[in-house]
Amino acid sequence: MVPLDPTPRQIDHILMGDGSAPAIVDRAGVLTYAQAEEQVGRLAGWLAAQNLAKGDRVATWLPKTREACLMPLAAVRAGLIHVPINPLLKRAQVAHILADSGARLLLTQPARASTLEAADVAAVAVHTVPGAGDELPPSAGNPRALAAILYTSGSTGRPKGVMLSHANLWLGANSVAHYLRLVPEDVVLGVLPFSFDYGQNQLFSTWAAGAAVAPLDYLTPRDVVKAVERVGATTLAGVPPLWVQLLEAEWPAAAAKRLRRLTNSGGALTARMVRALRQRFPEAELFPMYGLTEAFRSTFLDPALVDTHPESIGREIPHAEVMIVGADGSRAAAGEPGELVHAGPLVAQGYWQDPERTAQRFRPAPAFSRYGGTAVWSGDTAMMDDDGLLRFVGRDDEMIKSAGNRISPGEVEEAVVAGGEAAEAVAIGVPDARLGQAIVVILRGDHARETDLRERLRRELPNFMQPVRFEWRSELPRNANGKLDRAMLRASVQDQGVAQANAGSDRDNAAGDSGK
């Protein structure tokens, strides 16, 4: 287990494992720590020769290539700020991130580059083949300097960039490696996108422990099963929809027993799912976790408590302070709901070039905070029990969480009305057994053009942002301020879902009675 180190370091110092030990295991073979360190230095040297100024942003829009693994370290070694872009995003979302971040360089693939328009990259140098320059040594400087901008959806509008320092990334890696008890013999199968904080930390926490990461882009659950067998994976991080798929897949007994550690975030595990995971992966410890990009990770539940407290999100992780704050600003009593507030050195530096939204989410810590300073006020409601375990109660904002992705309703709505098929639209997340939430769009417009709308959205939005259903109405309700009444629309959709579920239950009961 990696020892806790409260002293933050530059994140590109993290490749400190045994030089001959594997750092990356992929279809190309094994990249040792010594080889990875050399490649990071040469990639940083190439970046340094690209006529970029210190602090410029460089973006990557890549699948899980070795360059995608190493660029977060190479960029900061060259004095630049890394902007990873989710490979599932399409042209409109990528163009927004490039423009908003002011990226000067984009490393991508030819097929992806061909989808971008000239205006999207007018100020961006696009490269499809990385170079190798003179090897640069590890960086030095202020650990609080900006290292990365990770884009995440807001409850309204387009994605916003969360600013992360070297200290944020280093201490996050150190914390996770410690509480997961990672050791150099571990092999972490990296299935989550590196553009997510949870996915990127698969790299950093693994390397902090001197272990190996096996990056994987997969199309089917069977690909994950085969990869566990191929690389001898001991650790797998996932989100609830992925666990549903993996539980439905066929697992050779030997492959299932290889896994020693399962980590979950991006949505709560149900008691039924916990039991199923226990049965399928009998040798694996299960780590439920809760977090948000603005503070990286907040809590984890000790595997020893999962069976007795399946509804809990656990306790604060190392280097974090998690508080439940009542409406009056005081610490909420045990069993009393309040806002979950996160303080300490894992708190991000705010949103890139967005002081208004930064001021809303990043505010002074409560007076009783042991860290003080700036805290992240999550907008999520939670409560603490008498044993100090936390339970998530609900999300106060309007974010849709589908298949582990946080989706902005405003971004979906903007895309829906952009083609003129609809005049107004409201996107709502509804409960879904497989996805966590599915997207339903209530809209006013020409119902006869639904086919055109669906075809256009398939071209313009990634798969995880596609609505499952459209509900066309002649008018949409408004509140006293003249705004669309989202609460009324959400209630009507939820009521429909309950009515449909009850109807299905009645049919099932009737079928059961007829069989007696």
N, C-alpha and C positions, 0 to 999 in steps of 0.2 A: 504494500500500500504506500502510495506517495505521501511523504510528510507534508504537513501544512506549512506553507511559507507565506506569512502575511506581508512580506516585502514584495511589491509588484516589480516585474521586470519587463523589458521590451519583449513583445510577443514573439519576435523572430529569434529569440534565444531559446525557444522551447524544444528544439531538436537536440536534446541533451542525452538521449539514450545511448546505450552501448553502440559504438561505431559499426560493429559487424552485425548487430541485431537488425531485423527487418522493421522498417518504419512504414512502408507501403507494400501491400501484397495485392497484385492485380493480374489480369490476363497476360500482361507483358512480363511478369515474373516478380522478383523481389527487389525493392529499392531499400538499401540499408540506410541507417542513420547517417553514416559518413557520406554516402552517395547523395542522399537527400539534402544534406547541408551544402554540399558542393553545388548541386543544381539550383538551390535557392540563391546562393551567392552569384552564380552566373546569370540567372534570370534577373536578379536585381541589377547586375551590371549592365545587362541589355536595356532595362528600363531607364537606368541612369543616363544612357547614351541617346535617349529619344527626345532631347531638347525640352524636357519638362522641368517645371519649377518645383521646389520643395512645397509639399502640401497639395499639389495637383491631385485630382482624382483619376484613377485608372479603373476601368470596369472590366469584368469578365462575364461572358454569356456563353457558358460551356457546360457540357455534360461532365461526368466525374473523371476527367482526364487527370494525368499527373500534374499538368499545368494548373488545373483548377484546384488541386490539393495544395500546391506550393505557392501560388500567387499571393494568398493572404500574407505570407511571410516575406516573399520577395518584394512586394510593393512597399511595405513599411521599411524594409531594409534600405530601399532606395530613397527613403524620405517622402513617399507618396501615400495616398489614402486609397484603400481598396474598396471598390463597390461591386460586390457579387450580385449578379442578376439571375433570378430563377430561370433555369432552362425551359420551363414550361410556359413562360410568358411569350406573348406574341408582339408583333411590331409596335402597336400603339402603346403598350405598357413599357416596352423597352425604350422607345423614343422619349417617353415622359421621364424615365429614370435618368437617361443620359442627359437630357436638358436640365432637369432639376438639380442633379448633382454637379453639373458643369464638367462632366468627364472630358478629359483631353485625349484619352486613349481607350480603345476597346479591343480586347482580345477575344475572338470568337471563331466560328467555323465558316467556311465558304457558303454553305447552304443557309445558315442563319444570316450572314451578312447580306446575302442577296435579297432578303425580305425587307431590308431597311431602305427607306427612300433617301435621296440625296440631302434633303433638308434635315433629316434626322441626324445625320453625321457630318453636317457642314463644318463643325468645329471639332470633330473627333477624328483622330488617326485610327483607322480600322486595320487591325492585323489578324491574319488567320494562321500565321506560323510564328511562334515566339522565337526570339533569337537567344544567343548565349554570349554575354559580354565578359569583360574582365571580372573575376570573382570579387564580390564585395564582402567585407567582414560583417559580423553582427553589428547592429546599430547601437547607438548610445544616445542618451538624451533624457528628456522628461517622460517618465512613464504615463503621465496624464495627457500627453500629446495625442491628438486624434489619429487613429489607426484604420478605422473602417466605418463605412456608412451602410447599414442594413435597412433595406426598404420593406416596410410593413404597411398593410392597409389601415386606414383610419376609419372611424365609424361613418364619416362622410367624406366625399372627395376622393382624390387620387392618393396613391401610396405616399407615405412620408418616410424620410430617411432618419433612422435612429443613429446618433453619433456615438461611437464606442472608442474608448482610449485603449492604449497598450495595457494599462492597469486593469481595465474592465475585462479584457480578453484573457490576460494572464491569470488573474485571480479566479475568474470563472472556470478556467481549465483546471487550476489547482484544486478548487473546491470540489468539482465533480469527480476528478480522479480520486480524491480522498474518500468521499462518502460512498462512491461505488466500489472502493477497495480494488481498483485496477492494479495489475501487476505486470511486469515485463513479459510474462508468458501469455498474456491475453491477446486475442485477435478480435477486434471490433469491426463488425460488418456495417459499413456506412451506407445505409439505404436512403437516408433523408437528404434533401437538397442542401448544399453548402451555403445557399443564400439565406437560410433560416439560422437563427442563433442556435437552436437545438441541433441542427444538422452540422453547422460549422464546428460546434463544440465536440462533435464526434472526432474530429481531427485533433483539436488542441488538447482535450483531456486525455486522449490516447497517448499522444506524444509526451505529455507531462509525466505520464507513468512509465515511459520507456517501452510501451507496447506497440503493436502493429495495427494499422487500420487497413481494411479491405474495402475500397470504394466500389459501389455497385449501382449501376442504372438498371432497373428491372422493368419488364413489361407485365409479367404475371407472377403470382405468388410462387409458382414452381421455380422461377428463376432464383428466388431467395432461398428456397430449400436446397437447390443444387449448389448455390454459392456457400451456404453453411457447410455442406459436405466438402466442397472443393478446397476451401481455405482453412477449414477447421475452426470456424468462428466460435468464440466463447461468449460474445456479448452482442446483443441486438437491441437497437433503439427503435421505437415505433410510436405510432399514434393509433387510437382505437380502431379506425377503419382498416388499417393494415392488419391488426391482430385478428379482426373478423375474417379477413381473407386468408391469413396464414392458418387459422384454425380449421378452415374449410379445405385446405390443401392436404395432400397425402404426404406424410412425413415418415421416412424410414426411421425405425426406432433408434438406430445408432446416431443419426443426424440430430434427432430431437434431444438426445441425451448429451450431445456436445455442448449445448448452450448452458452456460453457468449464470447468465445475468440477462434479464430483460428490463428495459427502462421505458417508461411511458410518460408522455406529456401531450399537450395539444387537445386534451379532452379527458373526461373522467372514465375510469374503468368501472363497469358494473360488477356486482358480486358474482353474477353468472359468468362473466368473462374471466374473472379472477379464478374461479373454479376450473374453467376450461383450460386456461393457460397452465395452471398447476398440474392438471392431468396430462396435457400434451407434452409439457417440458418439465419432467419430474425433477431434474437436477438444477433447475434455474431458480435463482432468487429474483423476485419481482420488486421493482422500484417504481411505484407511482410518484409522479412529480407534478409540480405546478410552477408556471413561470410566465413572464411576459418580456418581450424583446427589450423594453425600456429598462428593465432591471435584470435581464438575462434569466435567472432562475430564482425562485423564492423558497420553495419547500420541497422536501422529499419525505416519503414514508418509509421507515425502516421495514425491510422485508419480513422481520419477525412479527410485525403488527398487522400485516396485510389481511390475514384471515379473520382476525378479530375486529378490525376497523377498516373494512373495505371502502367505506364512504369517506375516509379521511384523506387529506392531502399532506398530512404529516407536520413536521416542524421545519423551521428555517434551516437553510443550508449553511455551511461554513462561509464566513465573510459577509453574511447577510443579516439584516435585522428586519423581521416581519412583525407588523403590529396590526391589531384590529381597533379601529378608531370609531368611536360613537359620533352621533350627529353633533354633539356639543364640543367635539375635539378632544375628549378625554379617552383614556383607554377603556375599551368595552369590557364589561365583566364576562366571566365564563358563561357561555350559553346565550350571550347577547350579540345579535348581529351588528356588524359595522363594516366600514370600508377597509379593505386590505391595503396597507401602506407599507412600502418597501424602502428601507434606508441602508446606507453603508456604501462601501467602495465598488459594489457591482452596479450601482445606479449609473445609467448612461448620462451623456452630456447634453441631452435634449434632442430636438428635431432639427435637422439641417435646414438653415435659412427659413425657419418658421417660428419666430419668437412668440406668436400668438398661441399656437397650439402647445409650444413648450411651456408657456406660463400656466396653461390649464392643467397639464399633467405633472410637471416638475415643480413642486412647491416646497416651502420650508417644512422640515420634519416636525411632528408633534413635539410639544415641550418635554414630554417624558421619554423621547427617543434617546438611547444611549450613544448613538452615532451623531445625531443632529445633522446639520447641513441640509442639503437638498434631498428630498424623498420623492419617490414615484407614488402618486395617488392613483391606484389602479382603476377605480370605478367599479370594482368587483366587490360583492358583499360576501363576507365569510364570518365564521364564528369560531371561538376556541372553547374546548371542553375543559373539564376540571383537571385533566391530565396534561393539558398544554398542547393537545393535538388540534389541528385546524380542520375545518370542514368548509368547502366551497358552497355558497348558498345560491348565488346567481350573478349574471353579468348585467350591469346596469346600462351599458351602451348598446348600440344596435348592431354590433358586429355579427356576422354570420360565420360560424365555424363548421366547415364541411371538409371531410376527408383530411382533417389535420391542418387545413388552410384557414387563416383568418381573412375573410373577404369583406371588403367595404360595400355595403348596399349602394352607396352613392356611385361607385365605379361601375357596378352592374347597370344601374339606372341610366347613367350617362351613355353607356354603350347601347342600351335598348332604344333610347329615343334618338340616337344620332342619325339613323337611317330614314327617319320620317314615317315609319310604319305605325308608331305610337306617339301621341302628343305628351302623355304623362305616364310615369311608371314608378312603382314602389316595389323594391325587392325585400323579401322577408324570408328568414330562415325558419323552416318547420322541422320538427323532429323526424329523424329517419334512422331506422335500425342499423343500416350499413354505413351511412355517411356521417352520422351524428346529427347533422342538419342538411336538408336539401333546400335549394333556392326556388321559391315561388315568386313570380312577378305578377302584380296586379297592375293593369294598364288600361289607358283610354286611347282608342284609336281604331284603325281599320282591321277588324278581325279577319277579313279575307286575306290579309297580307301576312298572316302568321307564318306560313311556309317561308316567305321571303325573309322574315325576321330571323327565324331559326337558322336558315342557311347563312345569313350574314354574321350572326353571332358565332357560329362555328368557325368562321374564318377569322374573326377579330378577337375572340376571347379564348383563354386556355380552357381545357376540359373541365377543370375543377370549378370554373365560374359559370358554367352553362346552367340556365334554369331548367328544372325538371317539369315545370308547368307554368302556363300563362293563363291568367284569369282576366277576360276582357269585360269591361264595364262601361256603361254610357257616361257615368260621372264618378269622380273620386271624391270622398268626403273631405271637408276642410274644417280646421278648428277656428277659434275666434280670431286668430291672428291672420287668417287667410291662408295658412300653410296646410299642406296635405296632412290629414289626420292619420299618422302612421299607427298610433295606438289602436284606433278603431279598426283599421285595415288588418293589423296583426291579430286582433281578437277575432275578427270574422274568419280569417284563415285558420286559426287554431280551433275555433268552434267547428268549422267544416271537418277538420282532421279528427276531432273527437267524435262527431256524428258518424263519419265514415268508419272509424274504428268500432263504434258501438254496433253499427249495422253489420260489420263483418263478424263481430262476436255473436250477434243474434243469429246470423246464418250458420255459424259453426255450431251453436247450441241446437238449432233446429235440425241440422244434419245429424248431430249426436242423438237427439231424441228419436229420429226416424229409424236409427239403427238398433234401437233397443228391442 
